[in-house]
Amino acid sequence: MQEFDVVIIGSGPGGYVCAIRCAQLGMKVAIVEKYSTLGGTCLNVGCIPSKAWLDSSERYHQVVKTNQIHGIEVETNSVKLNFEKMSERVQKVIKQTCDGVKFLMNKNKITVFQGVGSFVNTHEVKVGETTIHGKNIVIATGSKPGSLPGIVIDKKRIISSTEALKIPGGRPESMVVIGGGVIGCEMGSVFARLGTKVTLIEYMDQILPTMDSDCAKELVKALKKEEMEILTSMQVKVVENLGKKVKITFVEKSNPSALKTIESDYCLMAVGRIPYTTGLGLEKADLQVDERGRVPVNEHLQTKISHIYAIGDVVRGAMLAHKAEDEGMYVAEFMAGQKPHINYNLIPGVVYTWPEVAWLGASESELKQKNIPFKKGSFPMKALGRARTSEENFGMIKILAHATTDEILGVHMTCPRAADLIMEAVVAMEYRASAEDIARMSHPHPTYSEAFREAALAATENRSLHI
């Protein structure tokens, strides 16, 4: 039997980053992956392919819709969408990225076992016919797409984001997206830009229901410009595969007796993800999941068996690749006797539509619920010179600061390049900066980052300079 200092089950961002950090700290490491390629959901059917599709679809959309304003005139009927070639490029990006993880495993002398990892006991994991021993074990098995009660994802006409990344037969003419969260908005945006008639149905009264309402409103405006139909406060009752079409039956929550129907080429279920522990054999390690299917852990990401850890989507908290990475590094360093730290309040969220949406820290509603006095400052991108030069003058940045101390408590933005701009907020809030601190820092002109400074100026005595 092969023995290792740590055995990691799952090779997604949490698992493979944990493996690399453990190896850097001198541990003998094994990683177990049930699929033939490393990288988990994120690299194979999640973050990487979806962003590749988003980038390609945005380029196409610019050519046929927005480049004319820059004096780049193209006859729309002369522009050809090669959906298959676009899909091939996405697969190439996936392969390059997954091959990169394989290279990193070899570079760091990490032993890779291919197959389903299942507990034999609290120290042993079986992979196929092989049993390996781990002084420590890390569960990093991630999540899978969820659905609504009574609605089965058949992977043909009723699909998840996994199937949406590889739709056969070219661009669909129509698609209904159920769920207005991150996945629904991103994938809906991809197909809308490519010319698919997209209808997004959301149960709550706004898309991205957990985020700042002002940011959500700005995104709705942008998605509607892409000709996406957005229906909120709707409850889906039935989804039926009709062969070449799919039929969705739903009602307005305010009028549940009046049934509505839509027929579409595909129905994309984007109602969230659920922790994945199938085949893991947790009971053999004396472990159980909670009511939401998550593996319970303490503040050090230890299960009730102290040498068994769990990270990423399979534990509490936001299902984010970068959160899983942070937890992977944390566990590696904790096992090595170090004293790592994760500030979960400062893990940013991002939606990669265009404009992008990003947020950090508390929202207005959260501060009100906690009776924390705050002031806010916002700045519209239409007042930003750099945004005008690119014809991307849509959206806004909002800063929430403590009414007395001026410490920045939350940052919310819907604007071009928000995914990158949010990092200034992460650094500022990690060091407990005040809005005045940001207002006093020189920001290069003309840049998008100036909007963050302007929002800080607005939050401090309403002294924004360009509105």
matplotlib code that plots the C-alpha trace (Angstrom):
import matplotlib.pyplot as plt

x = [0.0, 1.3, 1.5, 1.2, 1.3, -1.9, -4.4, -6.6, -9.9, -10.8, -8.5, -10.5, -9.1, -9.3, -7.8, -5.0, -3.9, -4.0, -1.8, 0.7, 1.0, 1.4, 4.2, 5.9, 5.8, 7.6, 4.7, 4.3, 1.1, -1.5, -4.4, -7.4, -9.5, -12.4, -12.2, -9.5, -8.5, -7.5, -9.0, -12.5, -15.7, -14.0, -11.5, -13.5, -17.1, -17.2, -15.2, -12.7, -15.0, -17.8, -15.3, -14.0, -17.5, -18.3, -15.2, -15.9, -19.6, -18.7, -16.3, -19.0, -21.5, -19.1, -18.7, -22.4, -23.8, -21.4, -18.3, -20.2, -20.1, -16.3, -16.4, -15.9, -18.7, -19.5, -22.5, -24.4, -25.3, -21.6, -20.6, -20.6, -21.0, -19.0, -20.5, -18.6, -15.2, -16.1, -16.8, -13.5, -11.6, -13.2, -12.2, -8.7, -8.6, -9.9, -7.2, -4.4, -5.5, -6.0, -2.7, -1.2, -2.5, -1.0, 2.3, 2.1, 1.4, 4.5, 6.6, 5.7, 6.1, 2.4, 1.1, -2.1, -4.6, -7.4, -10.7, -13.4, -11.9, -13.9, -13.1, -12.2, -11.7, -10.5, -7.0, -7.5, -9.0, -9.7, -9.3, -10.3, -8.4, -5.8, -5.9, -3.8, -3.1, -3.1, -1.9, -4.2, -7.1, -8.7, -12.2, -12.4, -15.1, -16.9, -20.5, -22.9, -25.7, -29.0, -32.5, -36.1, -38.3, -39.9, -37.7, -35.1, -32.1, -32.2, -29.0, -30.9, -33.4, -33.4, -29.8, -27.4, -24.5, -22.3, -24.4, -24.8, -21.1, -21.3, -24.6, -24.6, -25.8, -24.9, -26.4, -29.9, -32.7, -34.2, -33.4, -35.2, -32.9, -34.4, -32.6, -31.2, -28.1, -24.5, -24.7, -28.0, -26.9, -23.6, -24.7, -27.9, -25.7, -23.5, -26.4, -28.2, -25.1, -24.8, -28.4, -30.4, -33.7, -33.2, -35.8, -34.6, -37.1, -36.3, -38.3, -37.3, -38.2, -34.8, -32.0, -28.9, -31.2, -28.5, -26.6, -27.0, -30.3, -28.7, -26.1, -28.8, -30.9, -27.8, -27.2, -30.9, -30.5, -27.4, -29.0, -32.1, -29.9, -28.7, -32.4, -32.7, -36.2, -36.2, -39.2, -38.9, -41.3, -42.1, -42.5, -41.7, -44.1, -43.3, -40.6, -41.4, -39.1, -41.2, -38.5, -37.2, -38.6, -39.0, -42.2, -41.9, -45.0, -44.9, -47.0, -46.6, -46.3, -48.9, -51.4, -50.6, -53.8, -52.9, -50.6, -48.2, -46.2, -43.1, -41.7, -38.0, -35.2, -33.5, -34.2, -31.1, -31.5, -29.4, -30.9, -27.6, -25.3, -25.3, -22.4, -21.1, -20.3, -21.6, -19.5, -17.2, -18.3, -18.3, -20.0, -16.9, -15.0, -17.7, -18.8, -22.2, -23.5, -25.8, -29.3, -27.9, -25.6, -22.5, -19.6, -19.6, -16.2, -14.9, -13.0, -9.9, -11.8, -11.5, -14.3, -15.1, -12.3, -9.4, -7.1, -9.8, -10.5, -13.0, -12.8, -14.5, -18.1, -18.6, -18.5, -20.4, -19.9, -20.0, -19.3, -16.4, -13.2, -11.0, -12.7, -11.8, -8.2, -7.9, -9.2, -6.8, -3.8, -5.2, -5.5, -2.0, -0.4, -2.5, -1.4, 2.2, 1.8, 1.5, -1.2, -3.0, -6.0, -9.0, -11.3, -14.5, -16.1, -13.5, -13.9, -15.1, -18.0, -18.0, -20.5, -18.7, -21.4, -20.6, -20.7, -19.3, -20.7, -18.5, -19.1, -17.3, -18.3, -21.7, -24.7, -27.0, -29.6, -27.2, -25.9, -29.5, -30.3, -27.3, -28.1, -24.7, -24.7, -23.3, -22.9, -22.6, -21.1, -21.7, -20.3, -21.8, -19.5, -21.1, -19.2, -15.9, -13.6, -11.9, -15.3, -16.4, -13.3, -14.2, -18.0, -18.4, -20.0, -22.6, -23.0, -21.7, -19.5, -20.9, -18.9, -20.5, -18.5, -19.1, -20.9, -18.5, -15.2, -15.3, -14.0, -15.1, -17.7, -18.8, -18.1, -20.6, -20.1, -21.7, -19.3, -16.7, -13.7, -15.4, -13.7, -10.3, -11.4, -12.8, -9.2, -8.5, -11.4, -10.1, -6.7, -8.3, -10.7, -8.1, -6.1, -9.3, -8.9, -11.3, -13.1, -10.9, -7.8, -8.9, -10.0, -6.5, -4.7, -3.6, -5.2, -3.8, -5.8, -7.6, -8.4, -11.4, -9.9, -10.7, -14.3, -13.4, -11.8, -14.7, -17.1, -14.9, -15.0, -18.8, -18.9, -16.9, -18.8, -20.3, -17.3, -17.0, -15.3, -16.9, -20.6]
y = [0.0, 3.4, 5.9, 9.7, 12.7, 13.9, 12.4, 14.9, 13.7, 16.0, 18.0, 21.2, 24.6, 23.8, 20.3, 21.0, 24.2, 22.4, 19.7, 22.2, 24.1, 20.8, 19.7, 23.1, 22.6, 19.3, 16.8, 13.6, 14.2, 12.2, 13.6, 11.5, 12.5, 10.4, 12.0, 11.6, 15.2, 17.3, 20.6, 19.7, 21.6, 25.0, 24.1, 21.5, 22.6, 25.8, 28.9, 28.5, 27.3, 29.8, 32.7, 31.5, 31.5, 34.9, 36.4, 34.9, 35.9, 39.5, 39.8, 38.7, 41.0, 44.0, 43.2, 43.0, 45.5, 48.0, 48.6, 50.8, 53.7, 53.5, 54.0, 50.3, 49.5, 45.9, 44.7, 42.4, 39.9, 39.5, 38.5, 34.7, 33.0, 29.8, 28.3, 25.0, 26.8, 28.9, 25.7, 24.2, 27.2, 26.7, 23.1, 24.1, 26.5, 23.8, 21.3, 23.9, 24.8, 21.2, 20.2, 23.0, 21.5, 18.1, 19.8, 21.4, 18.0, 16.5, 19.5, 19.2, 15.4, 14.9, 11.4, 11.4, 8.5, 8.4, 6.9, 7.4, 7.9, 6.2, 6.0, 2.6, 4.0, 7.3, 6.9, 4.8, 5.7, 3.1, 4.1, 1.3, -1.7, 0.4, 1.4, 4.3, 5.6, 9.2, 10.6, 13.5, 13.4, 16.4, 16.2, 18.6, 16.9, 20.1, 20.4, 19.5, 21.4, 21.5, 21.4, 22.2, 19.5, 17.3, 18.6, 16.2, 17.4, 15.0, 16.5, 16.6, 19.4, 20.1, 20.9, 22.2, 24.6, 21.6, 20.6, 24.3, 24.5, 21.8, 22.2, 20.1, 21.3, 25.0, 28.0, 27.3, 29.7, 30.0, 29.1, 29.5, 30.0, 29.1, 31.0, 34.5, 33.9, 34.1, 31.0, 32.0, 35.6, 34.5, 31.7, 33.6, 36.5, 34.2, 32.9, 36.3, 37.9, 35.2, 35.8, 33.2, 34.4, 34.1, 34.3, 34.3, 33.3, 34.1, 33.2, 36.3, 39.9, 40.7, 38.8, 38.1, 38.3, 38.3, 41.3, 45.1, 46.1, 49.1, 46.9, 44.4, 47.1, 48.3, 44.7, 44.3, 47.3, 45.8, 42.4, 43.9, 45.7, 42.3, 41.6, 39.2, 38.9, 38.9, 37.7, 38.0, 36.9, 33.8, 30.2, 27.4, 24.5, 22.0, 21.5, 19.0, 17.6, 17.5, 16.0, 18.9, 21.5, 22.0, 23.4, 25.5, 26.1, 28.8, 31.3, 34.8, 34.5, 37.2, 35.2, 31.5, 30.3, 31.7, 29.3, 30.6, 28.6, 29.1, 26.7, 26.8, 24.8, 24.3, 24.9, 25.7, 24.9, 27.4, 27.3, 26.8, 23.9, 21.3, 19.7, 16.5, 13.5, 10.6, 7.5, 9.1, 6.6, 9.1, 6.7, 4.5, 7.5, 8.1, 11.3, 12.6, 15.5, 18.2, 19.0, 20.8, 18.0, 19.8, 18.3, 20.0, 21.6, 23.7, 27.1, 25.2, 23.2, 20.0, 17.5, 15.8, 13.5, 16.0, 14.7, 14.7, 18.2, 19.5, 22.5, 24.4, 23.8, 20.7, 22.9, 26.0, 29.3, 30.7, 28.3, 30.2, 28.8, 31.4, 30.7, 27.0, 27.9, 30.0, 27.1, 24.7, 26.9, 27.3, 23.6, 22.9, 25.6, 24.5, 20.9, 22.2, 23.9, 27.4, 29.9, 30.9, 33.2, 33.6, 36.6, 35.3, 38.7, 39.9, 37.2, 39.0, 37.9, 38.5, 38.0, 38.0, 39.5, 42.8, 45.0, 42.9, 42.9, 42.6, 43.0, 42.8, 43.1, 44.2, 45.4, 48.2, 45.8, 43.9, 47.1, 48.2, 44.8, 45.0, 48.6, 49.8, 53.5, 54.0, 56.6, 55.8, 57.3, 56.2, 57.3, 56.7, 55.5, 57.9, 60.6, 58.9, 60.1, 56.7, 55.0, 57.5, 56.9, 53.2, 53.8, 51.7, 54.4, 52.3, 51.2, 52.5, 52.0, 52.3, 52.5, 52.0, 53.4, 53.6, 56.8, 57.6, 55.9, 56.2, 52.6, 51.0, 48.3, 47.3, 47.9, 47.1, 47.8, 47.1, 48.4, 47.4, 45.6, 45.3, 41.9, 43.6, 46.9, 45.0, 44.1, 47.6, 47.3, 43.9, 45.4, 48.5, 46.6, 44.0, 46.9, 48.5, 51.6, 54.5, 56.1, 59.1, 57.0, 56.1, 59.6, 60.9, 58.3, 59.4, 57.3, 57.4, 59.4, 58.4, 54.9, 53.0, 53.0, 56.7, 55.8, 54.0, 57.1, 59.3, 57.0, 57.4, 61.1, 60.9, 58.9, 61.5, 64.8, 64.2, 65.8, 63.8, 66.0, 64.9, 64.9]
z = [0.0, -1.0, 1.9, 1.6, 4.0, 2.3, -0.1, -1.9, -3.4, -6.3, -8.7, -9.1, -8.1, -4.4, -4.8, -7.2, -5.4, -2.1, -3.6, -5.0, -1.7, 0.3, -2.1, -1.7, 2.1, 1.7, 2.0, -0.1, -1.9, -3.9, -5.7, -6.9, -9.9, -11.3, -14.8, -17.3, -17.2, -14.1, -13.2, -12.0, -12.9, -13.1, -15.8, -17.8, -17.7, -15.6, -15.2, -18.1, -20.9, -19.9, -20.0, -23.3, -24.7, -23.2, -24.8, -28.2, -28.1, -27.1, -30.1, -32.4, -30.8, -31.2, -34.9, -35.7, -33.2, -31.6, -33.8, -36.2, -33.7, -33.9, -37.6, -38.3, -40.8, -41.6, -43.6, -41.1, -43.7, -44.6, -41.1, -40.7, -37.3, -37.3, -34.1, -34.5, -34.8, -31.8, -29.9, -31.1, -29.7, -26.3, -26.3, -27.1, -24.2, -21.9, -23.1, -22.7, -19.2, -18.0, -19.5, -17.5, -14.3, -15.3, -15.9, -12.4, -10.8, -12.5, -11.7, -8.0, -7.9, -7.0, -7.7, -9.6, -9.3, -11.9, -10.7, -8.1, -4.7, -1.9, 1.8, 3.2, 6.7, 8.2, 6.7, 3.6, 0.2, -2.5, -6.2, -8.5, -7.3, -5.5, -1.9, -0.7, 2.8, 3.9, 7.1, 6.2, 3.7, 2.0, 0.5, -2.5, -4.6, -5.6, -6.8, -9.6, -11.3, -9.3, -10.6, -9.4, -7.8, -10.4, -13.3, -14.6, -16.6, -19.5, -21.1, -24.4, -24.5, -20.7, -20.1, -17.4, -18.0, -18.8, -21.8, -22.8, -23.4, -26.1, -27.9, -31.1, -34.4, -34.3, -32.5, -31.2, -32.4, -28.9, -25.3, -22.0, -19.0, -15.6, -12.9, -12.9, -10.9, -12.0, -14.3, -15.8, -16.6, -18.0, -20.2, -21.2, -22.3, -24.4, -26.5, -26.7, -28.1, -30.8, -31.9, -29.9, -28.6, -24.9, -22.2, -18.6, -15.9, -12.2, -9.2, -7.1, -7.9, -9.3, -11.1, -9.0, -5.9, -3.3, -4.7, -4.6, -6.2, -8.0, -9.6, -10.6, -12.3, -14.3, -15.5, -16.5, -18.8, -20.4, -20.9, -22.4, -24.9, -25.9, -26.6, -23.7, -22.3, -18.5, -16.5, -12.7, -9.9, -11.9, -10.7, -13.1, -12.7, -15.5, -18.1, -20.9, -23.6, -26.8, -29.0, -31.1, -28.7, -24.9, -23.3, -20.1, -18.0, -15.4, -13.4, -12.0, -8.2, -7.8, -10.0, -9.5, -11.2, -14.6, -16.4, -19.0, -21.5, -23.7, -26.3, -27.0, -28.6, -25.2, -21.5, -19.5, -15.8, -13.9, -10.4, -8.6, -7.7, -5.0, -3.2, -4.8, -2.5, -4.6, -4.3, -1.6, 1.1, 3.8, 6.2, 6.2, 7.6, 10.2, 8.4, 7.3, 5.3, 6.6, 5.5, 2.4, 1.4, 2.7, 4.7, 8.1, 9.0, 11.8, 11.5, 10.4, 7.7, 9.7, 9.8, 13.1, 12.2, 12.8, 10.1, 7.4, 5.9, 3.4, 1.1, -1.7, -3.0, -0.7, 2.4, 3.6, 2.0, -1.6, -4.4, -5.9, -7.5, -5.7, -2.4, -2.9, -3.8, -0.6, 1.4, -0.3, 0.6, 4.1, 4.8, 3.4, 5.6, 8.7, 8.3, 8.1, 11.5, 10.2, 11.1, 7.9, 7.7, 5.4, 5.6, 4.1, 4.1, 1.6, -1.0, -4.1, -6.2, -10.0, -12.9, -16.2, -18.4, -20.2, -18.3, -15.5, -12.0, -8.9, -5.2, -1.9, 1.7, 3.0, 1.0, 2.0, 3.2, 5.3, 7.0, 7.7, 9.2, 11.5, 12.4, 11.3, 10.3, 6.9, 4.1, 0.4, -2.7, -6.2, -9.6, -13.0, -15.7, -18.2, -16.4, -16.8, -19.7, -20.2, -20.5, -23.1, -25.2, -25.4, -25.8, -22.6, -20.5, -18.8, -15.2, -11.9, -8.8, -5.3, -2.0, 1.4, 4.3, 8.1, 8.9, 11.8, 11.1, 7.3, 7.0, 3.7, 4.5, 1.0, -2.7, -5.5, -9.2, -12.5, -15.1, -17.7, -16.2, -12.8, -12.3, -12.3, -10.6, -7.6, -6.5, -5.4, -3.0, -1.8, -0.9, 0.6, 2.8, 3.8, 5.3, 6.6, 4.5, 4.8, 1.8, 2.5, 2.0, -1.5, -2.2, -1.4, -3.6, -7.1, -9.8, -13.4, -15.9, -18.0, -16.6, -15.3, -11.8, -11.5, -11.1, -7.9, -6.6, -7.6, -5.7, -2.7, -3.1, -3.3, -0.1, 1.8, 1.9, -1.5, -3.3, -6.5, -9.1, -12.4, -11.6]

ax = plt.figure().add_subplot(projection="3d")
ax.plot(x, y, z, "-o")
ax.set_aspect("equal")
plt.show()
